[in-house]
């Protein structure tokens, strides 16, 4: 369990088109085997510590003739940004995908100083 030590909590949300490979024959639509799309998402303001990230698949368009294998996660979380990561494998053909996300964590107060 993450315990927050600050009474000031920030929440930021967003939505990102991960890819749209159907129109241009990109690897998620035409490829096979392990494939990954990684998007770096910056925060509007830095958090005091790396925030908790919740990511969910908001839309996907996937070929019904193949197995539907999808993994959406996040990685490389810092106080200023994180990565949204979409993966598939095997013969799965994904035309496009959109991910929604929420970041929640401690933020600095306007009068808070960082003295080292």
MODELLER restraints for C-alpha pairs under 7 A, 6 or more apart:
rsr = mdl.restraints
at = mdl.atoms
rsr.add(forms.Gaussian(group=physical.xy_distance, feature=features.Distance(at['CA:4:A'], at['CA:106:A']), mean=6.67, stdev=0.5))
rsr.add(forms.Gaussian(group=physical.xy_distance, feature=features.Distance(at['CA:6:A'], at['CA:106:A']), mean=5.95, stdev=0.5))
rsr.add(forms.Gaussian(group=physical.xy_distance, feature=features.Distance(at['CA:8:A'], at['CA:106:A']), mean=6.07, stdev=0.5))
rsr.add(forms.Gaussian(group=physical.xy_distance, feature=features.Distance(at['CA:8:A'], at['CA:107:A']), mean=5.89, stdev=0.5))
rsr.add(forms.Gaussian(group=physical.xy_distance, feature=features.Distance(at['CA:8:A'], at['CA:109:A']), mean=6.84, stdev=0.5))
rsr.add(forms.Gaussian(group=physical.xy_distance, feature=features.Distance(at['CA:9:A'], at['CA:105:A']), mean=5.47, stdev=0.5))
rsr.add(forms.Gaussian(group=physical.xy_distance, feature=features.Distance(at['CA:9:A'], at['CA:106:A']), mean=4.69, stdev=0.5))
rsr.add(forms.Gaussian(group=physical.xy_distance, feature=features.Distance(at['CA:9:A'], at['CA:107:A']), mean=5.67, stdev=0.5))
rsr.add(forms.Gaussian(group=physical.xy_distance, feature=features.Distance(at['CA:10:A'], at['CA:104:A']), mean=5.67, stdev=0.5))
rsr.add(forms.Gaussian(group=physical.xy_distance, feature=features.Distance(at['CA:10:A'], at['CA:105:A']), mean=5.55, stdev=0.5))
rsr.add(forms.Gaussian(group=physical.xy_distance, feature=features.Distance(at['CA:10:A'], at['CA:106:A']), mean=6.07, stdev=0.5))
rsr.add(forms.Gaussian(group=physical.xy_distance, feature=features.Distance(at['CA:10:A'], at['CA:107:A']), mean=5.72, stdev=0.5))
rsr.add(forms.Gaussian(group=physical.xy_distance, feature=features.Distance(at['CA:11:A'], at['CA:102:A']), mean=6.95, stdev=0.5))
rsr.add(forms.Gaussian(group=physical.xy_distance, feature=features.Distance(at['CA:11:A'], at['CA:103:A']), mean=5.61, stdev=0.5))
rsr.add(forms.Gaussian(group=physical.xy_distance, feature=features.Distance(at['CA:11:A'], at['CA:104:A']), mean=4.50, stdev=0.5))
rsr.add(forms.Gaussian(group=physical.xy_distance, feature=features.Distance(at['CA:11:A'], at['CA:105:A']), mean=6.81, stdev=0.5))
rsr.add(forms.Gaussian(group=physical.xy_distance, feature=features.Distance(at['CA:12:A'], at['CA:102:A']), mean=5.75, stdev=0.5))
rsr.add(forms.Gaussian(group=physical.xy_distance, feature=features.Distance(at['CA:12:A'], at['CA:103:A']), mean=5.24, stdev=0.5))
rsr.add(forms.Gaussian(group=physical.xy_distance, feature=features.Distance(at['CA:12:A'], at['CA:104:A']), mean=6.65, stdev=0.5))
rsr.add(forms.Gaussian(group=physical.xy_distance, feature=features.Distance(at['CA:13:A'], at['CA:101:A']), mean=5.58, stdev=0.5))
rsr.add(forms.Gaussian(group=physical.xy_distance, feature=features.Distance(at['CA:13:A'], at['CA:102:A']), mean=4.35, stdev=0.5))
rsr.add(forms.Gaussian(group=physical.xy_distance, feature=features.Distance(at['CA:13:A'], at['CA:103:A']), mean=6.31, stdev=0.5))
rsr.add(forms.Gaussian(group=physical.xy_distance, feature=features.Distance(at['CA:14:A'], at['CA:100:A']), mean=5.74, stdev=0.5))
rsr.add(forms.Gaussian(group=physical.xy_distance, feature=features.Distance(at['CA:14:A'], at['CA:101:A']), mean=5.43, stdev=0.5))
rsr.add(forms.Gaussian(group=physical.xy_distance, feature=features.Distance(at['CA:14:A'], at['CA:102:A']), mean=6.64, stdev=0.5))
rsr.add(forms.Gaussian(group=physical.xy_distance, feature=features.Distance(at['CA:15:A'], at['CA:98:A']), mean=6.99, stdev=0.5))
rsr.add(forms.Gaussian(group=physical.xy_distance, feature=features.Distance(at['CA:15:A'], at['CA:99:A']), mean=5.66, stdev=0.5))
rsr.add(forms.Gaussian(group=physical.xy_distance, feature=features.Distance(at['CA:15:A'], at['CA:100:A']), mean=4.24, stdev=0.5))
rsr.add(forms.Gaussian(group=physical.xy_distance, feature=features.Distance(at['CA:15:A'], at['CA:101:A']), mean=6.27, stdev=0.5))
rsr.add(forms.Gaussian(group=physical.xy_distance, feature=features.Distance(at['CA:16:A'], at['CA:98:A']), mean=5.57, stdev=0.5))
rsr.add(forms.Gaussian(group=physical.xy_distance, feature=features.Distance(at['CA:16:A'], at['CA:99:A']), mean=5.43, stdev=0.5))
rsr.add(forms.Gaussian(group=physical.xy_distance, feature=features.Distance(at['CA:16:A'], at['CA:100:A']), mean=6.48, stdev=0.5))
rsr.add(forms.Gaussian(group=physical.xy_distance, feature=features.Distance(at['CA:17:A'], at['CA:97:A']), mean=6.05, stdev=0.5))
rsr.add(forms.Gaussian(group=physical.xy_distance, feature=features.Distance(at['CA:17:A'], at['CA:98:A']), mean=4.24, stdev=0.5))
rsr.add(forms.Gaussian(group=physical.xy_distance, feature=features.Distance(at['CA:17:A'], at['CA:99:A']), mean=6.47, stdev=0.5))
rsr.add(forms.Gaussian(group=physical.xy_distance, feature=features.Distance(at['CA:18:A'], at['CA:37:A']), mean=6.96, stdev=0.5))
rsr.add(forms.Gaussian(group=physical.xy_distance, feature=features.Distance(at['CA:18:A'], at['CA:97:A']), mean=5.49, stdev=0.5))
rsr.add(forms.Gaussian(group=physical.xy_distance, feature=features.Distance(at['CA:18:A'], at['CA:98:A']), mean=5.34, stdev=0.5))
rsr.add(forms.Gaussian(group=physical.xy_distance, feature=features.Distance(at['CA:18:A'], at['CA:99:A']), mean=6.69, stdev=0.5))
rsr.add(forms.Gaussian(group=physical.xy_distance, feature=features.Distance(at['CA:19:A'], at['CA:96:A']), mean=5.39, stdev=0.5))
rsr.add(forms.Gaussian(group=physical.xy_distance, feature=features.Distance(at['CA:19:A'], at['CA:97:A']), mean=5.93, stdev=0.5))
rsr.add(forms.Gaussian(group=physical.xy_distance, feature=features.Distance(at['CA:20:A'], at['CA:95:A']), mean=5.89, stdev=0.5))
rsr.add(forms.Gaussian(group=physical.xy_distance, feature=features.Distance(at['CA:20:A'], at['CA:96:A']), mean=4.21, stdev=0.5))
rsr.add(forms.Gaussian(group=physical.xy_distance, feature=features.Distance(at['CA:20:A'], at['CA:97:A']), mean=6.85, stdev=0.5))
rsr.add(forms.Gaussian(group=physical.xy_distance, feature=features.Distance(at['CA:21:A'], at['CA:27:A']), mean=6.86, stdev=0.5))
rsr.add(forms.Gaussian(group=physical.xy_distance, feature=features.Distance(at['CA:21:A'], at['CA:28:A']), mean=6.14, stdev=0.5))
rsr.add(forms.Gaussian(group=physical.xy_distance, feature=features.Distance(at['CA:21:A'], at['CA:29:A']), mean=5.62, stdev=0.5))
rsr.add(forms.Gaussian(group=physical.xy_distance, feature=features.Distance(at['CA:21:A'], at['CA:95:A']), mean=5.20, stdev=0.5))
rsr.add(forms.Gaussian(group=physical.xy_distance, feature=features.Distance(at['CA:21:A'], at['CA:96:A']), mean=6.00, stdev=0.5))
rsr.add(forms.Gaussian(group=physical.xy_distance, feature=features.Distance(at['CA:22:A'], at['CA:29:A']), mean=5.84, stdev=0.5))
rsr.add(forms.Gaussian(group=physical.xy_distance, feature=features.Distance(at['CA:22:A'], at['CA:95:A']), mean=4.53, stdev=0.5))
rsr.add(forms.Gaussian(group=physical.xy_distance, feature=features.Distance(at['CA:22:A'], at['CA:96:A']), mean=6.86, stdev=0.5))
rsr.add(forms.Gaussian(group=physical.xy_distance, feature=features.Distance(at['CA:28:A'], at['CA:35:A']), mean=6.78, stdev=0.5))
rsr.add(forms.Gaussian(group=physical.xy_distance, feature=features.Distance(at['CA:28:A'], at['CA:93:A']), mean=5.94, stdev=0.5))
rsr.add(forms.Gaussian(group=physical.xy_distance, feature=features.Distance(at['CA:28:A'], at['CA:94:A']), mean=5.34, stdev=0.5))
rsr.add(forms.Gaussian(group=physical.xy_distance, feature=features.Distance(at['CA:28:A'], at['CA:95:A']), mean=6.71, stdev=0.5))
rsr.add(forms.Gaussian(group=physical.xy_distance, feature=features.Distance(at['CA:29:A'], at['CA:93:A']), mean=4.61, stdev=0.5))
rsr.add(forms.Gaussian(group=physical.xy_distance, feature=features.Distance(at['CA:29:A'], at['CA:94:A']), mean=5.06, stdev=0.5))
rsr.add(forms.Gaussian(group=physical.xy_distance, feature=features.Distance(at['CA:29:A'], at['CA:95:A']), mean=5.28, stdev=0.5))
rsr.add(forms.Gaussian(group=physical.xy_distance, feature=features.Distance(at['CA:30:A'], at['CA:93:A']), mean=6.73, stdev=0.5))
rsr.add(forms.Gaussian(group=physical.xy_distance, feature=features.Distance(at['CA:32:A'], at['CA:89:A']), mean=6.52, stdev=0.5))
rsr.add(forms.Gaussian(group=physical.xy_distance, feature=features.Distance(at['CA:32:A'], at['CA:90:A']), mean=5.51, stdev=0.5))
rsr.add(forms.Gaussian(group=physical.xy_distance, feature=features.Distance(at['CA:32:A'], at['CA:91:A']), mean=5.06, stdev=0.5))
rsr.add(forms.Gaussian(group=physical.xy_distance, feature=features.Distance(at['CA:33:A'], at['CA:89:A']), mean=4.60, stdev=0.5))
rsr.add(forms.Gaussian(group=physical.xy_distance, feature=features.Distance(at['CA:33:A'], at['CA:90:A']), mean=4.39, stdev=0.5))
rsr.add(forms.Gaussian(group=physical.xy_distance, feature=features.Distance(at['CA:33:A'], at['CA:91:A']), mean=6.53, stdev=0.5))
rsr.add(forms.Gaussian(group=physical.xy_distance, feature=features.Distance(at['CA:34:A'], at['CA:88:A']), mean=5.96, stdev=0.5))
rsr.add(forms.Gaussian(group=physical.xy_distance, feature=features.Distance(at['CA:34:A'], at['CA:89:A']), mean=4.14, stdev=0.5))
rsr.add(forms.Gaussian(group=physical.xy_distance, feature=features.Distance(at['CA:34:A'], at['CA:90:A']), mean=6.56, stdev=0.5))
rsr.add(forms.Gaussian(group=physical.xy_distance, feature=features.Distance(at['CA:35:A'], at['CA:87:A']), mean=5.69, stdev=0.5))
rsr.add(forms.Gaussian(group=physical.xy_distance, feature=features.Distance(at['CA:35:A'], at['CA:88:A']), mean=5.49, stdev=0.5))
rsr.add(forms.Gaussian(group=physical.xy_distance, feature=features.Distance(at['CA:35:A'], at['CA:89:A']), mean=6.00, stdev=0.5))
rsr.add(forms.Gaussian(group=physical.xy_distance, feature=features.Distance(at['CA:36:A'], at['CA:85:A']), mean=6.97, stdev=0.5))
rsr.add(forms.Gaussian(group=physical.xy_distance, feature=features.Distance(at['CA:36:A'], at['CA:86:A']), mean=5.66, stdev=0.5))
rsr.add(forms.Gaussian(group=physical.xy_distance, feature=features.Distance(at['CA:36:A'], at['CA:87:A']), mean=4.45, stdev=0.5))
rsr.add(forms.Gaussian(group=physical.xy_distance, feature=features.Distance(at['CA:36:A'], at['CA:88:A']), mean=6.66, stdev=0.5))
rsr.add(forms.Gaussian(group=physical.xy_distance, feature=features.Distance(at['CA:37:A'], at['CA:85:A']), mean=5.84, stdev=0.5))
rsr.add(forms.Gaussian(group=physical.xy_distance, feature=features.Distance(at['CA:37:A'], at['CA:86:A']), mean=5.23, stdev=0.5))
rsr.add(forms.Gaussian(group=physical.xy_distance, feature=features.Distance(at['CA:37:A'], at['CA:87:A']), mean=6.54, stdev=0.5))
rsr.add(forms.Gaussian(group=physical.xy_distance, feature=features.Distance(at['CA:38:A'], at['CA:83:A']), mean=6.24, stdev=0.5))
rsr.add(forms.Gaussian(group=physical.xy_distance, feature=features.Distance(at['CA:38:A'], at['CA:84:A']), mean=5.66, stdev=0.5))
rsr.add(forms.Gaussian(group=physical.xy_distance, feature=features.Distance(at['CA:38:A'], at['CA:85:A']), mean=4.56, stdev=0.5))
rsr.add(forms.Gaussian(group=physical.xy_distance, feature=features.Distance(at['CA:38:A'], at['CA:86:A']), mean=6.50, stdev=0.5))
rsr.add(forms.Gaussian(group=physical.xy_distance, feature=features.Distance(at['CA:39:A'], at['CA:83:A']), mean=5.40, stdev=0.5))
rsr.add(forms.Gaussian(group=physical.xy_distance, feature=features.Distance(at['CA:39:A'], at['CA:84:A']), mean=5.24, stdev=0.5))
rsr.add(forms.Gaussian(group=physical.xy_distance, feature=features.Distance(at['CA:39:A'], at['CA:85:A']), mean=6.65, stdev=0.5))
rsr.add(forms.Gaussian(group=physical.xy_distance, feature=features.Distance(at['CA:40:A'], at['CA:81:A']), mean=6.86, stdev=0.5))
rsr.add(forms.Gaussian(group=physical.xy_distance, feature=features.Distance(at['CA:40:A'], at['CA:82:A']), mean=5.77, stdev=0.5))
rsr.add(forms.Gaussian(group=physical.xy_distance, feature=features.Distance(at['CA:40:A'], at['CA:83:A']), mean=4.47, stdev=0.5))
rsr.add(forms.Gaussian(group=physical.xy_distance, feature=features.Distance(at['CA:40:A'], at['CA:84:A']), mean=6.54, stdev=0.5))
rsr.add(forms.Gaussian(group=physical.xy_distance, feature=features.Distance(at['CA:41:A'], at['CA:81:A']), mean=5.40, stdev=0.5))
rsr.add(forms.Gaussian(group=physical.xy_distance, feature=features.Distance(at['CA:41:A'], at['CA:82:A']), mean=5.37, stdev=0.5))
rsr.add(forms.Gaussian(group=physical.xy_distance, feature=features.Distance(at['CA:41:A'], at['CA:83:A']), mean=5.89, stdev=0.5))
rsr.add(forms.Gaussian(group=physical.xy_distance, feature=features.Distance(at['CA:42:A'], at['CA:80:A']), mean=5.91, stdev=0.5))
rsr.add(forms.Gaussian(group=physical.xy_distance, feature=features.Distance(at['CA:42:A'], at['CA:81:A']), mean=4.12, stdev=0.5))
rsr.add(forms.Gaussian(group=physical.xy_distance, feature=features.Distance(at['CA:42:A'], at['CA:82:A']), mean=6.63, stdev=0.5))
rsr.add(forms.Gaussian(group=physical.xy_distance, feature=features.Distance(at['CA:43:A'], at['CA:80:A']), mean=5.46, stdev=0.5))
rsr.add(forms.Gaussian(group=physical.xy_distance, feature=features.Distance(at['CA:43:A'], at['CA:81:A']), mean=5.42, stdev=0.5))
rsr.add(forms.Gaussian(group=physical.xy_distance, feature=features.Distance(at['CA:46:A'], at['CA:79:A']), mean=5.31, stdev=0.5))
rsr.add(forms.Gaussian(group=physical.xy_distance, feature=features.Distance(at['CA:46:A'], at['CA:80:A']), mean=4.74, stdev=0.5))
rsr.add(forms.Gaussian(group=physical.xy_distance, feature=features.Distance(at['CA:47:A'], at['CA:79:A']), mean=4.81, stdev=0.5))
rsr.add(forms.Gaussian(group=physical.xy_distance, feature=features.Distance(at['CA:47:A'], at['CA:80:A']), mean=6.62, stdev=0.5))
rsr.add(forms.Gaussian(group=physical.xy_distance, feature=features.Distance(at['CA:47:A'], at['CA:105:A']), mean=6.57, stdev=0.5))
rsr.add(forms.Gaussian(group=physical.xy_distance, feature=features.Distance(at['CA:47:A'], at['CA:106:A']), mean=5.91, stdev=0.5))
rsr.add(forms.Gaussian(group=physical.xy_distance, feature=features.Distance(at['CA:47:A'], at['CA:107:A']), mean=4.71, stdev=0.5))
rsr.add(forms.Gaussian(group=physical.xy_distance, feature=features.Distance(at['CA:48:A'], at['CA:79:A']), mean=6.39, stdev=0.5))
rsr.add(forms.Gaussian(group=physical.xy_distance, feature=features.Distance(at['CA:48:A'], at['CA:106:A']), mean=5.34, stdev=0.5))
rsr.add(forms.Gaussian(group=physical.xy_distance, feature=features.Distance(at['CA:48:A'], at['CA:107:A']), mean=4.70, stdev=0.5))
rsr.add(forms.Gaussian(group=physical.xy_distance, feature=features.Distance(at['CA:48:A'], at['CA:108:A']), mean=5.74, stdev=0.5))
rsr.add(forms.Gaussian(group=physical.xy_distance, feature=features.Distance(at['CA:49:A'], at['CA:79:A']), mean=5.54, stdev=0.5))
rsr.add(forms.Gaussian(group=physical.xy_distance, feature=features.Distance(at['CA:49:A'], at['CA:106:A']), mean=6.18, stdev=0.5))
rsr.add(forms.Gaussian(group=physical.xy_distance, feature=features.Distance(at['CA:50:A'], at['CA:77:A']), mean=6.09, stdev=0.5))
rsr.add(forms.Gaussian(group=physical.xy_distance, feature=features.Distance(at['CA:50:A'], at['CA:78:A']), mean=4.83, stdev=0.5))
rsr.add(forms.Gaussian(group=physical.xy_distance, feature=features.Distance(at['CA:50:A'], at['CA:79:A']), mean=4.47, stdev=0.5))
rsr.add(forms.Gaussian(group=physical.xy_distance, feature=features.Distance(at['CA:51:A'], at['CA:79:A']), mean=6.83, stdev=0.5))
rsr.add(forms.Gaussian(group=physical.xy_distance, feature=features.Distance(at['CA:51:A'], at['CA:103:A']), mean=5.83, stdev=0.5))
rsr.add(forms.Gaussian(group=physical.xy_distance, feature=features.Distance(at['CA:51:A'], at['CA:104:A']), mean=5.21, stdev=0.5))
rsr.add(forms.Gaussian(group=physical.xy_distance, feature=features.Distance(at['CA:51:A'], at['CA:105:A']), mean=4.35, stdev=0.5))
rsr.add(forms.Gaussian(group=physical.xy_distance, feature=features.Distance(at['CA:52:A'], at['CA:103:A']), mean=5.56, stdev=0.5))
rsr.add(forms.Gaussian(group=physical.xy_distance, feature=features.Distance(at['CA:52:A'], at['CA:104:A']), mean=5.27, stdev=0.5))
rsr.add(forms.Gaussian(group=physical.xy_distance, feature=features.Distance(at['CA:52:A'], at['CA:105:A']), mean=6.16, stdev=0.5))
rsr.add(forms.Gaussian(group=physical.xy_distance, feature=features.Distance(at['CA:53:A'], at['CA:101:A']), mean=6.94, stdev=0.5))
rsr.add(forms.Gaussian(group=physical.xy_distance, feature=features.Distance(at['CA:53:A'], at['CA:102:A']), mean=5.71, stdev=0.5))
rsr.add(forms.Gaussian(group=physical.xy_distance, feature=features.Distance(at['CA:53:A'], at['CA:103:A']), mean=4.60, stdev=0.5))
rsr.add(forms.Gaussian(group=physical.xy_distance, feature=features.Distance(at['CA:53:A'], at['CA:104:A']), mean=6.68, stdev=0.5))
rsr.add(forms.Gaussian(group=physical.xy_distance, feature=features.Distance(at['CA:54:A'], at['CA:101:A']), mean=5.47, stdev=0.5))
rsr.add(forms.Gaussian(group=physical.xy_distance, feature=features.Distance(at['CA:54:A'], at['CA:102:A']), mean=5.15, stdev=0.5))
rsr.add(forms.Gaussian(group=physical.xy_distance, feature=features.Distance(at['CA:54:A'], at['CA:103:A']), mean=6.53, stdev=0.5))
rsr.add(forms.Gaussian(group=physical.xy_distance, feature=features.Distance(at['CA:55:A'], at['CA:73:A']), mean=6.45, stdev=0.5))
rsr.add(forms.Gaussian(group=physical.xy_distance, feature=features.Distance(at['CA:55:A'], at['CA:99:A']), mean=6.74, stdev=0.5))
rsr.add(forms.Gaussian(group=physical.xy_distance, feature=features.Distance(at['CA:55:A'], at['CA:100:A']), mean=5.84, stdev=0.5))
rsr.add(forms.Gaussian(group=physical.xy_distance, feature=features.Distance(at['CA:55:A'], at['CA:101:A']), mean=4.34, stdev=0.5))
rsr.add(forms.Gaussian(group=physical.xy_distance, feature=features.Distance(at['CA:55:A'], at['CA:102:A']), mean=6.60, stdev=0.5))
rsr.add(forms.Gaussian(group=physical.xy_distance, feature=features.Distance(at['CA:56:A'], at['CA:99:A']), mean=5.68, stdev=0.5))
rsr.add(forms.Gaussian(group=physical.xy_distance, feature=features.Distance(at['CA:56:A'], at['CA:100:A']), mean=5.46, stdev=0.5))
rsr.add(forms.Gaussian(group=physical.xy_distance, feature=features.Distance(at['CA:56:A'], at['CA:101:A']), mean=6.33, stdev=0.5))
rsr.add(forms.Gaussian(group=physical.xy_distance, feature=features.Distance(at['CA:57:A'], at['CA:72:A']), mean=6.87, stdev=0.5))
rsr.add(forms.Gaussian(group=physical.xy_distance, feature=features.Distance(at['CA:57:A'], at['CA:98:A']), mean=6.26, stdev=0.5))
rsr.add(forms.Gaussian(group=physical.xy_distance, feature=features.Distance(at['CA:57:A'], at['CA:99:A']), mean=4.69, stdev=0.5))
rsr.add(forms.Gaussian(group=physical.xy_distance, feature=features.Distance(at['CA:57:A'], at['CA:100:A']), mean=6.40, stdev=0.5))
rsr.add(forms.Gaussian(group=physical.xy_distance, feature=features.Distance(at['CA:58:A'], at['CA:98:A']), mean=5.48, stdev=0.5))
rsr.add(forms.Gaussian(group=physical.xy_distance, feature=features.Distance(at['CA:58:A'], at['CA:99:A']), mean=5.14, stdev=0.5))
rsr.add(forms.Gaussian(group=physical.xy_distance, feature=features.Distance(at['CA:58:A'], at['CA:100:A']), mean=5.78, stdev=0.5))
rsr.add(forms.Gaussian(group=physical.xy_distance, feature=features.Distance(at['CA:59:A'], at['CA:97:A']), mean=5.46, stdev=0.5))
rsr.add(forms.Gaussian(group=physical.xy_distance, feature=features.Distance(at['CA:59:A'], at['CA:98:A']), mean=5.01, stdev=0.5))
rsr.add(forms.Gaussian(group=physical.xy_distance, feature=features.Distance(at['CA:59:A'], at['CA:99:A']), mean=6.98, stdev=0.5))
rsr.add(forms.Gaussian(group=physical.xy_distance, feature=features.Distance(at['CA:60:A'], at['CA:96:A']), mean=5.69, stdev=0.5))
rsr.add(forms.Gaussian(group=physical.xy_distance, feature=features.Distance(at['CA:60:A'], at['CA:97:A']), mean=4.26, stdev=0.5))
rsr.add(forms.Gaussian(group=physical.xy_distance, feature=features.Distance(at['CA:60:A'], at['CA:98:A']), mean=6.43, stdev=0.5))
rsr.add(forms.Gaussian(group=physical.xy_distance, feature=features.Distance(at['CA:61:A'], at['CA:94:A']), mean=6.04, stdev=0.5))
rsr.add(forms.Gaussian(group=physical.xy_distance, feature=features.Distance(at['CA:61:A'], at['CA:95:A']), mean=5.35, stdev=0.5))
rsr.add(forms.Gaussian(group=physical.xy_distance, feature=features.Distance(at['CA:61:A'], at['CA:96:A']), mean=5.36, stdev=0.5))
rsr.add(forms.Gaussian(group=physical.xy_distance, feature=features.Distance(at['CA:61:A'], at['CA:97:A']), mean=6.47, stdev=0.5))
rsr.add(forms.Gaussian(group=physical.xy_distance, feature=features.Distance(at['CA:62:A'], at['CA:93:A']), mean=5.97, stdev=0.5))
rsr.add(forms.Gaussian(group=physical.xy_distance, feature=features.Distance(at['CA:62:A'], at['CA:94:A']), mean=4.39, stdev=0.5))
rsr.add(forms.Gaussian(group=physical.xy_distance, feature=features.Distance(at['CA:62:A'], at['CA:95:A']), mean=5.74, stdev=0.5))
rsr.add(forms.Gaussian(group=physical.xy_distance, feature=features.Distance(at['CA:63:A'], at['CA:93:A']), mean=5.44, stdev=0.5))
rsr.add(forms.Gaussian(group=physical.xy_distance, feature=features.Distance(at['CA:63:A'], at['CA:94:A']), mean=6.26, stdev=0.5))
rsr.add(forms.Gaussian(group=physical.xy_distance, feature=features.Distance(at['CA:66:A'], at['CA:91:A']), mean=6.21, stdev=0.5))
rsr.add(forms.Gaussian(group=physical.xy_distance, feature=features.Distance(at['CA:66:A'], at['CA:92:A']), mean=5.35, stdev=0.5))
rsr.add(forms.Gaussian(group=physical.xy_distance, feature=features.Distance(at['CA:66:A'], at['CA:93:A']), mean=6.73, stdev=0.5))
rsr.add(forms.Gaussian(group=physical.xy_distance, feature=features.Distance(at['CA:67:A'], at['CA:91:A']), mean=6.83, stdev=0.5))
rsr.add(forms.Gaussian(group=physical.xy_distance, feature=features.Distance(at['CA:67:A'], at['CA:92:A']), mean=5.44, stdev=0.5))
rsr.add(forms.Gaussian(group=physical.xy_distance, feature=features.Distance(at['CA:68:A'], at['CA:92:A']), mean=5.77, stdev=0.5))
rsr.add(forms.Gaussian(group=physical.xy_distance, feature=features.Distance(at['CA:69:A'], at['CA:88:A']), mean=5.60, stdev=0.5))
rsr.add(forms.Gaussian(group=physical.xy_distance, feature=features.Distance(at['CA:69:A'], at['CA:89:A']), mean=6.63, stdev=0.5))
rsr.add(forms.Gaussian(group=physical.xy_distance, feature=features.Distance(at['CA:69:A'], at['CA:92:A']), mean=6.16, stdev=0.5))
rsr.add(forms.Gaussian(group=physical.xy_distance, feature=features.Distance(at['CA:70:A'], at['CA:87:A']), mean=5.96, stdev=0.5))
rsr.add(forms.Gaussian(group=physical.xy_distance, feature=features.Distance(at['CA:70:A'], at['CA:88:A']), mean=5.03, stdev=0.5))
rsr.add(forms.Gaussian(group=physical.xy_distance, feature=features.Distance(at['CA:71:A'], at['CA:86:A']), mean=5.75, stdev=0.5))
rsr.add(forms.Gaussian(group=physical.xy_distance, feature=features.Distance(at['CA:71:A'], at['CA:87:A']), mean=5.02, stdev=0.5))
rsr.add(forms.Gaussian(group=physical.xy_distance, feature=features.Distance(at['CA:71:A'], at['CA:88:A']), mean=6.31, stdev=0.5))
rsr.add(forms.Gaussian(group=physical.xy_distance, feature=features.Distance(at['CA:72:A'], at['CA:85:A']), mean=5.71, stdev=0.5))
rsr.add(forms.Gaussian(group=physical.xy_distance, feature=features.Distance(at['CA:72:A'], at['CA:86:A']), mean=4.59, stdev=0.5))
rsr.add(forms.Gaussian(group=physical.xy_distance, feature=features.Distance(at['CA:72:A'], at['CA:87:A']), mean=6.43, stdev=0.5))
rsr.add(forms.Gaussian(group=physical.xy_distance, feature=features.Distance(at['CA:73:A'], at['CA:84:A']), mean=6.18, stdev=0.5))
rsr.add(forms.Gaussian(group=physical.xy_distance, feature=features.Distance(at['CA:73:A'], at['CA:85:A']), mean=5.20, stdev=0.5))
rsr.add(forms.Gaussian(group=physical.xy_distance, feature=features.Distance(at['CA:73:A'], at['CA:86:A']), mean=6.58, stdev=0.5))
rsr.add(forms.Gaussian(group=physical.xy_distance, feature=features.Distance(at['CA:74:A'], at['CA:83:A']), mean=5.39, stdev=0.5))
rsr.add(forms.Gaussian(group=physical.xy_distance, feature=features.Distance(at['CA:74:A'], at['CA:84:A']), mean=4.63, stdev=0.5))
rsr.add(forms.Gaussian(group=physical.xy_distance, feature=features.Distance(at['CA:74:A'], at['CA:85:A']), mean=5.43, stdev=0.5))
rsr.add(forms.Gaussian(group=physical.xy_distance, feature=features.Distance(at['CA:75:A'], at['CA:82:A']), mean=6.13, stdev=0.5))
rsr.add(forms.Gaussian(group=physical.xy_distance, feature=features.Distance(at['CA:75:A'], at['CA:83:A']), mean=5.06, stdev=0.5))
rsr.add(forms.Gaussian(group=physical.xy_distance, feature=features.Distance(at['CA:75:A'], at['CA:84:A']), mean=6.69, stdev=0.5))
rsr.add(forms.Gaussian(group=physical.xy_distance, feature=features.Distance(at['CA:76:A'], at['CA:82:A']), mean=5.36, stdev=0.5))
rsr.add(forms.Gaussian(group=physical.xy_distance, feature=features.Distance(at['CA:76:A'], at['CA:83:A']), mean=5.85, stdev=0.5))
rsr.add(forms.Gaussian(group=physical.xy_distance, feature=features.Distance(at['CA:77:A'], at['CA:83:A']), mean=6.87, stdev=0.5))
